[in-house]
Amino acid sequence: MGSKFTRRRLLAAMSAGATYLALTNTVGCELLGGTSKDRPLPDVPSSRAQTFRSRPDLDPPAVNVTTRAHDIAPGYIFVATKMGGAGQGGPIILDDHGQVVWFRPVQDGSARAIDFKVQYYRGRPVLTLQEDEFGVLFDTSYREVARVRAGNGYRVDHHEFLITPQDTALLTINDPVLVDLSPVGGPKNGVIRQGIVQELDIETGEVLFEWHSLDHVGVDETYIKQSQDHYLGIDYFHINSIDVDHDENLLVSARNTSAVYKIDRQSGEVIWRLGGKKTDFEMGPGTRFSYQHDARRQPDDAITIFDNGTTVFDNNGIPRVVEESRSIVLKLDEEKMTAVLEREYTHPEQQFAHAAGNMQVLPNGNVFVGWGRALVFSEFSKSGELLFSASFPPGFSPSDGSYRVFRFPWTGHPSDKPAVAAKRTSEDEVEVYASWNGATEVTTWEVLVGPRPDQLESVGSVPRDGFETTMLVRTAEPYVGVRAKQRSGQVLGSSEPAKL
């Protein structure tokens, strides 16, 4: 305990990335500093998955930041991955360095979390995602507050879970039915998959509205043949997004007809078609889109779409993208029935996504794009400048990537306690690892040591450094704990003591 912190040790620690602080509050105990040497460096993952000493139960995929963030909108990044070869799958909140803020691993290796985002329910922000056959809502403490499943015997298909201002949920369903497919070259007793929209009361599960594509959209509108699909039969429609238009009617995107449909919310009739074989709009230069996702009405009346691009299929039915994917902004004149390309966003590295993807217009005018199975997500200025870009690591399977990626402001207050782990590196030095999954207001970690769990005293504080902060403490005491503090110095939470 009487050993000194020499200049030689200080220089060695600084070269390893450590910041050492002169904080001594207890005789014989000293907090030497905090270091990030035991976790992946920001922006450059050292492996395909991240690991943490304080939370060995968490093993999220790593993220590689390729364009460092500047002039971005406020908020965190929301992704959800499938369990695969790169760590656990599940919903993840990330910061702009690609570091985890919150992670909830899926419990079943066959399960998938999808469409993870922030929405509002009963006037309060909630986290929502699709998991298996349920839409799940979590409050700001990450506790589950509601669970929704499709009604009338159907199973949700994960493409959309949208909460309306009336606290109802809009869900997508991909439903196989027997149909005579001989008019389109198929069998007389063929299987076709129709798209279904359901609107449900979240609290009671009552089905309030249900729309079936086969009642309103003919099979002749599809661009898909039976041999080009991984589903049994023909997935002629493939519904993949629902939005509520300004007049309370619905906008429905169908990937396999390359069209967006405006649906009367009362009668279910198609009001108009945008794109596809039977478009009701005169499509101006650059407005045509193919196999699109995520059609959204914007406050200025524009419609945004993630245009996956023209796709062709080889003899084995494997899709081959032959055009660059892009995000587009279309201005519609619903009196003259014309569509004009107002803006488009493409990635400097020409991202290609044969499936998935989304485009989010942020409150400051920036645009956030999830490039689907290209495994990239980016933020652009309104004028198209690339402000941020990141990707999943090499070797990450496209099918394990995030269906959509978003940016949202979020403040999380976990209901559990901070986690701590510690190991003795010498007779009088201890490495301490602190984290608190989902806490967004922690700015510093205070370290406490003592002879008993109920007799801990502070030896100083270190700035929070990513999901897990590593601190070096000079002490021979057998117990160590941590406190999470916000900027004002208020204690947000304390860990259980760890015995060395």
C-alpha positions as CSV (number, residue, x, y, z in Angstrom):
1,M,0.0,0.0,0.0
2,G,3.0,2.3,0.4
3,S,4.1,1.8,-3.2
4,K,4.4,4.9,-5.3
5,F,2.8,5.7,-8.7
6,T,6.1,6.2,-10.6
7,R,6.6,8.3,-13.7
8,R,7.6,5.1,-15.6
9,R,4.3,3.5,-14.7
10,L,2.4,6.7,-15.6
11,L,4.0,6.8,-19.1
12,A,3.3,3.1,-19.7
13,A,-0.3,3.6,-18.6
14,M,-0.8,6.6,-20.9
15,S,0.6,4.7,-23.9
16,A,-2.0,2.1,-23.2
17,G,-4.8,4.6,-23.4
18,A,-5.3,5.2,-19.7
19,T,-6.2,8.4,-18.0
20,Y,-4.8,8.5,-14.4
21,L,-6.3,10.7,-11.8
22,A,-4.8,11.8,-8.5
23,L,-7.8,11.0,-6.3
24,T,-7.0,9.7,-2.8
25,N,-9.7,9.7,-0.1
26,T,-8.9,6.7,2.0
27,V,-5.7,5.9,3.7
28,G,-4.0,3.1,1.8
29,C,-6.5,3.2,-1.0
30,E,-6.1,5.2,-4.3
31,L,-8.1,5.3,-7.5
32,L,-5.3,5.4,-10.1
33,G,-7.6,6.0,-13.1
34,G,-9.8,4.7,-15.8
35,T,-8.9,2.9,-19.0
36,S,-10.6,1.5,-22.1
37,K,-7.8,-1.1,-22.8
38,D,-10.0,-4.1,-22.0
39,R,-12.9,-3.3,-24.4
40,P,-12.9,-2.8,-28.2
41,L,-11.7,0.6,-29.2
42,P,-14.4,3.0,-30.4
43,D,-15.1,2.7,-34.1
44,V,-12.7,-0.2,-34.7
45,P,-14.1,-3.5,-33.4
46,S,-11.5,-6.1,-32.7
47,S,-13.9,-9.0,-33.2
48,R,-17.4,-9.7,-34.6
49,A,-18.9,-9.6,-31.1
50,Q,-18.4,-7.5,-27.9
51,T,-17.8,-8.9,-24.5
52,F,-17.9,-7.3,-21.0
53,R,-16.4,-8.3,-17.7
54,S,-19.2,-6.8,-15.7
55,R,-21.9,-8.3,-17.9
56,P,-20.6,-11.7,-19.2
57,D,-24.2,-12.6,-20.1
58,L,-24.2,-10.0,-22.9
59,D,-22.5,-10.7,-26.2
60,P,-23.8,-8.2,-28.8
61,P,-22.4,-7.9,-32.3
62,A,-19.7,-5.4,-32.9
63,V,-20.2,-2.3,-35.1
64,N,-17.7,-0.6,-37.3
65,V,-18.0,3.2,-37.7
66,T,-16.6,4.0,-41.1
67,T,-17.6,7.7,-41.2
68,R,-17.3,9.4,-37.9
69,A,-20.3,11.4,-36.8
70,H,-20.5,15.2,-37.4
71,D,-23.4,17.6,-37.5
72,I,-25.8,14.7,-36.8
73,A,-29.2,14.9,-35.2
74,P,-29.4,14.2,-31.4
75,G,-30.2,10.8,-30.2
76,Y,-29.1,7.2,-30.2
77,I,-29.2,4.5,-32.9
78,F,-31.7,1.7,-32.7
79,V,-30.9,-1.7,-34.4
80,A,-32.1,-5.2,-33.9
81,T,-30.2,-8.3,-35.1
82,K,-30.9,-12.0,-35.4
83,M,-29.0,-14.4,-33.3
84,G,-26.2,-15.8,-35.6
85,G,-22.5,-16.4,-35.8
86,A,-21.6,-12.9,-34.5
87,G,-22.7,-12.9,-30.8
88,Q,-26.2,-12.8,-29.5
89,G,-29.2,-11.3,-31.4
90,G,-31.6,-8.8,-30.1
91,P,-32.5,-5.1,-29.9
92,I,-29.6,-2.8,-29.4
93,I,-29.3,0.9,-28.6
94,L,-25.9,2.3,-29.8
95,D,-24.1,5.6,-29.5
96,D,-22.3,7.3,-32.4
97,H,-19.1,5.4,-31.7
98,G,-20.9,2.1,-32.2
99,Q,-20.7,1.4,-28.4
100,V,-23.7,-0.3,-26.8
101,V,-26.0,1.7,-24.6
102,W,-28.6,-1.0,-24.0
103,F,-28.9,-4.6,-25.2
104,R,-31.5,-7.3,-24.6
105,P,-30.5,-10.6,-26.0
106,V,-33.2,-12.9,-27.5
107,Q,-33.6,-16.0,-25.4
108,D,-34.3,-18.4,-28.2
109,G,-31.8,-19.1,-30.9
110,S,-34.5,-19.3,-33.5
111,A,-36.2,-16.0,-32.3
112,R,-35.7,-12.7,-34.1
113,A,-36.2,-9.2,-32.8
114,I,-37.2,-6.8,-35.6
115,D,-38.4,-3.2,-36.2
116,F,-36.9,-1.8,-33.0
117,K,-37.8,1.9,-32.4
118,V,-39.2,4.5,-30.1
119,Q,-42.9,5.2,-30.3
120,Y,-45.5,6.8,-28.0
121,Y,-48.2,5.0,-26.1
122,R,-50.6,6.7,-23.8
123,G,-48.6,9.9,-24.3
124,R,-45.3,8.4,-23.1
125,P,-42.2,7.2,-25.0
126,V,-41.9,3.4,-25.3
127,L,-39.5,1.0,-27.0
128,T,-41.3,-1.3,-29.4
129,L,-40.2,-4.3,-31.4
130,Q,-41.5,-7.4,-33.0
131,E,-40.4,-10.6,-31.4
132,D,-41.7,-14.0,-32.6
133,E,-45.5,-13.5,-33.0
134,F,-45.8,-10.5,-30.7
135,G,-45.4,-6.8,-30.8
136,V,-43.8,-5.8,-27.4
137,L,-43.7,-2.5,-25.6
138,F,-41.2,-1.4,-23.0
139,D,-41.2,1.7,-20.8
140,T,-38.2,3.9,-20.0
141,S,-37.1,1.5,-17.3
142,Y,-37.0,-1.4,-19.9
143,R,-39.9,-3.1,-18.3
144,E,-42.5,-4.8,-20.5
145,V,-45.8,-2.9,-20.4
146,A,-47.8,-4.5,-23.2
147,R,-47.7,-7.4,-25.6
148,V,-49.8,-7.5,-28.8
149,R,-50.5,-10.4,-31.2
150,A,-52.5,-10.6,-34.4
151,G,-56.2,-11.5,-34.0
152,N,-58.7,-13.7,-35.9
153,G,-56.3,-16.7,-35.8
154,Y,-53.5,-15.0,-37.9
155,R,-49.8,-14.7,-37.1
156,V,-48.0,-11.4,-37.4
157,D,-45.1,-11.4,-39.9
158,H,-42.8,-8.8,-38.3
159,H,-42.7,-6.2,-41.1
160,E,-44.6,-3.5,-39.2
161,F,-45.7,-2.6,-35.7
162,L,-47.0,1.0,-35.7
163,I,-48.7,2.6,-32.8
164,T,-51.3,5.2,-33.9
165,P,-52.3,8.4,-32.0
166,Q,-55.4,6.5,-30.8
167,D,-53.2,3.9,-29.0
168,T,-54.1,1.2,-31.5
169,A,-51.6,-1.0,-33.3
170,L,-51.2,-1.6,-37.0
171,L,-49.7,-5.0,-37.9
172,T,-48.8,-6.8,-41.1
173,I,-49.7,-10.4,-41.8
174,N,-48.4,-12.6,-44.7
175,D,-51.1,-15.2,-45.2
176,P,-51.0,-18.3,-47.5
177,V,-54.3,-19.3,-49.2
178,L,-55.3,-21.8,-51.9
179,V,-56.0,-20.1,-55.2
180,D,-56.3,-21.2,-58.9
181,L,-53.0,-20.0,-60.3
182,S,-53.5,-21.4,-63.8
183,P,-54.2,-17.9,-65.3
184,V,-50.6,-16.9,-64.3
185,G,-49.0,-20.2,-65.3
186,G,-49.3,-21.9,-61.9
187,P,-51.2,-24.9,-60.6
188,K,-54.9,-25.0,-60.3
189,N,-54.7,-25.6,-56.6
190,G,-51.8,-23.3,-56.0
191,V,-50.7,-21.4,-52.9
192,I,-50.6,-17.6,-52.9
193,R,-49.6,-15.4,-50.0
194,Q,-51.7,-12.3,-49.5
195,G,-50.9,-9.3,-47.4
196,I,-53.2,-8.4,-44.5
197,V,-53.4,-5.2,-42.5
198,Q,-54.9,-5.5,-39.0
199,E,-55.6,-2.6,-36.6
200,L,-56.0,-3.7,-33.0
201,D,-56.8,-2.1,-29.6
202,I,-53.5,-2.6,-27.7
203,E,-55.1,-3.0,-24.3
204,T,-57.9,-5.5,-25.3
205,G,-56.5,-7.1,-28.5
206,E,-59.8,-6.4,-30.3
207,V,-59.5,-6.3,-34.1
208,L,-60.8,-2.9,-35.2
209,F,-60.0,-3.1,-38.9
210,E,-58.8,-5.8,-41.3
211,W,-57.8,-5.5,-45.0
212,H,-56.9,-8.4,-47.4
213,S,-54.9,-7.6,-50.5
214,L,-56.6,-10.4,-52.6
215,D,-59.9,-8.5,-52.2
216,H,-58.5,-5.4,-53.8
217,V,-55.2,-6.1,-55.7
218,G,-55.1,-8.7,-58.5
219,V,-52.4,-11.3,-58.8
220,D,-51.6,-9.8,-62.2
221,E,-50.0,-6.8,-60.5
222,T,-47.0,-8.9,-59.1
223,Y,-43.5,-9.0,-60.6
224,I,-42.8,-12.3,-58.9
225,K,-43.0,-15.8,-60.3
226,Q,-43.3,-18.9,-58.2
227,S,-39.7,-20.0,-59.0
228,Q,-38.3,-16.6,-57.7
229,D,-39.6,-16.9,-54.1
230,H,-38.4,-18.7,-51.0
231,Y,-41.9,-19.0,-49.8
232,L,-44.2,-21.9,-50.6
233,G,-46.3,-20.8,-53.6
234,I,-46.3,-17.2,-54.8
235,D,-45.7,-14.3,-52.4
236,Y,-47.4,-12.0,-54.9
237,F,-47.9,-8.9,-52.6
238,H,-45.4,-9.0,-49.7
239,I,-46.7,-6.2,-47.5
240,N,-43.8,-4.5,-45.7
241,S,-45.0,-1.2,-44.3
242,I,-48.1,0.7,-43.1
243,D,-48.4,4.4,-42.5
244,V,-51.3,6.6,-41.5
245,D,-51.9,9.4,-44.0
246,H,-52.9,12.9,-43.1
247,D,-56.5,12.1,-43.8
248,E,-56.4,9.0,-41.5
249,N,-56.4,6.6,-44.5
250,L,-53.6,4.1,-44.8
251,L,-50.5,3.9,-47.0
252,V,-49.4,0.3,-47.6
253,S,-46.2,-0.7,-49.3
254,A,-46.1,-4.0,-51.3
255,R,-42.6,-5.1,-52.2
256,N,-43.5,-7.6,-54.9
257,T,-45.8,-5.3,-56.9
258,S,-43.3,-2.5,-56.6
259,A,-46.2,-0.2,-55.6
260,V,-47.6,1.8,-52.7
261,Y,-51.4,1.7,-52.2
262,K,-53.5,4.3,-50.4
263,I,-56.3,2.4,-48.7
264,D,-59.6,3.8,-47.5
265,R,-59.7,3.0,-43.7
266,Q,-63.4,2.5,-43.7
267,S,-64.2,0.6,-46.9
268,G,-60.8,-0.9,-47.6
269,E,-61.0,0.2,-51.2
270,V,-57.8,1.3,-53.0
271,I,-57.9,5.1,-53.4
272,W,-54.8,5.2,-55.6
273,R,-51.7,3.2,-56.6
274,L,-48.2,4.8,-56.7
275,G,-45.8,2.9,-59.0
276,G,-46.1,-0.7,-60.2
277,K,-47.9,-2.0,-63.3
278,K,-51.2,0.0,-62.6
279,T,-49.9,3.3,-61.2
280,D,-52.5,6.0,-61.0
281,F,-49.8,8.7,-61.2
282,E,-47.8,9.9,-64.1
283,M,-44.3,8.9,-62.9
284,G,-41.8,11.7,-63.6
285,P,-38.1,11.1,-64.3
286,G,-36.4,9.1,-61.5
287,T,-39.6,8.4,-59.6
288,R,-39.9,4.7,-60.5
289,F,-38.9,2.4,-57.6
290,S,-38.6,-1.4,-57.4
291,Y,-39.1,-3.9,-54.5
292,Q,-39.3,-1.0,-52.1
293,H,-39.7,-0.7,-48.4
294,D,-40.9,1.8,-45.8
295,A,-43.3,4.2,-47.6
296,R,-44.0,7.2,-45.3
297,R,-46.0,10.4,-45.5
298,Q,-44.1,13.4,-44.3
299,P,-45.4,16.6,-42.7
300,D,-44.8,18.6,-45.9
301,D,-47.0,16.0,-47.8
302,A,-44.0,14.4,-49.5
303,I,-43.7,10.6,-49.5
304,T,-40.4,9.0,-48.7
305,I,-39.5,5.5,-49.8
306,F,-36.5,3.2,-49.5
307,D,-36.0,2.0,-53.1
308,N,-34.2,-1.3,-53.0
309,G,-33.6,-1.2,-56.8
310,T,-34.3,-3.5,-59.7
311,T,-33.7,-7.1,-58.8
312,V,-33.3,-10.1,-61.1
313,F,-33.2,-13.7,-60.1
314,D,-30.8,-16.5,-61.2
315,N,-31.9,-20.0,-62.1
316,N,-31.9,-21.0,-58.5
317,G,-34.2,-18.2,-57.5
318,I,-31.4,-16.2,-55.8
319,P,-31.9,-12.4,-56.0
320,R,-29.2,-10.4,-57.8
321,V,-29.4,-6.7,-57.4
322,V,-28.4,-4.9,-60.6
323,E,-29.1,-1.3,-59.5
324,E,-27.9,0.8,-56.6
325,S,-30.3,1.1,-53.7
326,R,-31.4,4.6,-52.7
327,S,-33.8,6.6,-50.5
328,I,-36.2,8.9,-52.4
329,V,-38.5,11.8,-51.6
330,L,-41.5,12.1,-54.0
331,K,-43.8,15.1,-54.3
332,L,-47.3,14.0,-55.3
333,D,-50.0,16.2,-57.0
334,E,-53.1,14.3,-56.1
335,E,-55.3,16.5,-58.3
336,K,-53.2,16.3,-61.5
337,M,-52.0,12.8,-60.4
338,T,-48.3,13.4,-61.0
339,A,-45.2,12.3,-59.1
340,V,-42.0,14.2,-59.1
341,L,-38.6,13.2,-57.6
342,E,-37.7,15.9,-55.1
343,R,-34.5,14.4,-53.7
344,E,-32.6,11.1,-53.5
345,Y,-30.0,9.8,-51.2
346,T,-27.3,7.3,-52.2
347,H,-24.2,6.1,-50.4
348,P,-20.8,7.0,-51.7
349,E,-19.9,3.3,-51.6
350,Q,-23.0,2.4,-53.6
351,Q,-24.9,0.2,-51.2
352,F,-27.0,-2.7,-52.7
353,A,-29.8,-4.2,-50.6
354,H,-32.0,-6.8,-52.2
355,A,-34.2,-6.9,-49.1
356,A,-35.1,-4.8,-46.1
357,G,-34.1,-1.1,-45.5
358,N,-35.7,2.1,-44.4
359,M,-35.5,5.9,-44.6
360,Q,-36.2,8.2,-41.6
361,V,-36.5,12.0,-41.9
362,L,-35.2,13.4,-38.6
363,P,-36.6,16.5,-36.9
364,N,-33.6,18.7,-37.9
365,G,-34.0,17.8,-41.6
366,N,-31.3,15.1,-41.7
367,V,-32.1,11.7,-43.1
368,F,-31.2,8.4,-41.5
369,V,-31.0,5.4,-43.7
370,G,-30.9,1.7,-42.9
371,W,-29.4,0.0,-45.9
372,G,-31.1,-3.3,-45.2
373,R,-29.1,-6.4,-46.1
374,A,-26.2,-4.3,-47.2
375,L,-25.5,-4.2,-43.4
376,V,-24.8,-0.5,-43.4
377,F,-26.6,2.5,-41.7
378,S,-26.0,6.1,-42.4
379,E,-27.0,9.7,-41.7
380,F,-27.1,12.4,-44.3
381,S,-27.7,16.2,-44.3
382,K,-30.9,17.3,-46.1
383,S,-28.7,18.2,-49.1
384,G,-27.2,14.7,-49.2
385,E,-23.8,15.1,-47.4
386,L,-22.8,11.9,-45.6
387,L,-22.6,12.8,-41.9
388,F,-22.2,9.3,-40.4
389,S,-22.0,5.7,-41.5
390,A,-21.4,2.4,-39.8
391,S,-21.7,-1.3,-40.6
392,F,-21.7,-4.7,-39.1
393,P,-18.4,-6.5,-39.2
394,P,-17.1,-8.6,-42.1
395,G,-18.5,-12.0,-42.2
396,F,-21.8,-10.9,-40.6
397,S,-24.7,-12.7,-42.4
398,P,-27.0,-10.3,-44.3
399,S,-30.0,-12.3,-43.0
400,D,-28.8,-11.6,-39.5
401,G,-28.7,-7.9,-40.0
402,S,-31.2,-5.2,-38.9
403,Y,-34.4,-5.0,-40.9
404,R,-34.6,-1.3,-40.2
405,V,-32.3,1.2,-38.3
406,F,-33.4,4.4,-36.7
407,R,-32.2,7.4,-34.7
408,F,-34.3,8.7,-31.8
409,P,-33.7,10.7,-28.6
410,W,-34.0,8.4,-25.6
411,T,-33.6,8.6,-21.8
412,G,-33.3,5.3,-20.0
413,H,-33.6,4.6,-16.3
414,P,-32.9,0.9,-15.7
415,S,-34.9,-0.8,-12.9
416,D,-31.9,-3.0,-12.0
417,K,-28.6,-2.0,-10.3
418,P,-25.3,-1.2,-11.9
419,A,-23.0,-4.1,-12.5
420,V,-19.5,-4.4,-11.2
421,A,-16.7,-6.9,-11.6
422,A,-13.2,-6.8,-10.2
423,K,-10.0,-8.7,-10.3
424,R,-6.8,-8.3,-8.3
425,T,-3.8,-7.6,-10.6
426,S,-1.2,-7.4,-7.8
427,E,-1.1,-7.5,-4.0
428,D,-2.3,-3.9,-3.8
429,E,-4.0,-3.2,-7.2
430,V,-7.4,-4.1,-8.5
431,E,-9.0,-3.6,-11.9
432,V,-12.7,-2.6,-11.5
433,Y,-15.2,-2.9,-14.4
434,A,-18.5,-1.0,-14.2
435,S,-21.5,-0.9,-16.4
436,W,-25.3,-0.2,-16.3
437,N,-27.2,-1.6,-19.2
438,G,-29.5,1.1,-20.6
439,A,-28.6,4.0,-18.3
440,T,-28.2,7.1,-20.5
441,E,-27.5,9.8,-17.9
442,V,-24.3,8.3,-16.2
443,T,-21.3,10.6,-16.7
444,T,-19.0,9.3,-13.9
445,W,-18.3,6.2,-12.0
446,E,-17.4,6.4,-8.3
447,V,-15.4,3.5,-6.8
448,L,-15.8,2.4,-3.2
449,V,-13.7,-0.1,-1.3
450,G,-13.8,-1.5,2.2
451,P,-13.2,-4.4,4.6
452,R,-16.9,-5.4,4.7
453,P,-19.8,-5.0,2.2
454,D,-21.5,-2.5,4.6
455,Q,-18.3,-0.5,5.2
456,L,-17.3,0.9,1.8
457,E,-15.7,4.3,1.3
458,S,-15.1,6.3,-1.8
459,V,-11.7,6.5,-3.4
460,G,-12.7,8.8,-6.2
461,S,-14.5,9.0,-9.6
462,V,-13.6,8.4,-13.2
463,P,-15.5,9.6,-16.3
464,R,-17.8,7.0,-17.9
465,D,-16.1,5.4,-20.9
466,G,-18.5,3.5,-23.2
467,F,-20.7,0.7,-22.1
468,E,-18.1,-0.7,-19.7
469,T,-15.6,1.5,-17.8
470,T,-12.4,0.0,-16.5
471,M,-10.7,1.5,-13.5
472,L,-7.5,0.8,-11.7
473,V,-7.6,1.0,-7.9
474,R,-4.7,0.7,-5.4
475,T,-6.2,-1.1,-2.4
476,A,-5.8,-4.2,-0.3
477,E,-9.4,-4.1,0.9
478,P,-11.5,-7.3,0.0
479,Y,-14.6,-5.5,-1.2
480,V,-15.3,-3.1,-4.0
481,G,-18.4,-1.4,-5.4
482,V,-19.4,1.4,-7.7
483,R,-21.9,4.3,-7.9
484,A,-23.2,5.8,-11.1
485,K,-23.5,9.6,-11.0
486,Q,-25.0,12.1,-13.4
487,R,-23.5,15.4,-14.4
488,S,-24.8,17.2,-11.3
489,G,-23.1,14.7,-9.1
490,Q,-26.4,13.0,-8.0
491,V,-26.1,9.3,-7.4
492,L,-28.3,7.4,-9.9
493,G,-27.6,3.9,-8.7
494,S,-25.2,1.7,-6.7
495,S,-23.9,-1.8,-7.4
496,E,-23.9,-4.7,-5.0
497,P,-20.4,-5.0,-3.5
498,A,-18.0,-7.5,-5.2
499,K,-15.7,-9.6,-3.2
500,L,-12.1,-10.0,-4.4
